[in-house]
Amino acid sequence: MAEGGQQQQGGQQQQQQQPSPVQLMGKALTDIRKVQNMLELQNPGQTEAIKMQREAGDLVWQVIQTMQQSQQQQSQ
């Protein structure tokens, strides 16, 4: 019976798996783009802030691409 409890615990740990760095960066990119869109729609005069959001989003996207390419190379 103790064995079954250990297996169940292991299963729970798998369900609580931490997001991968690529997933976290994807979430950050989504949030950056949401704020960028909000600025563009609600405060179109904030050109500097919009530009900074766009640049931040582009940078995060480049990092995601690099991370995905690295993962693909490692799995080959």
ABEGO torsion letter per residue (X at the ends): XAAAAAAAAAAAAAAABBBBAAAAAAAAAAAAAAAAAAAAAABAABAAAAAAAAAAAAAAAAAAAAAAAAAAAAAX
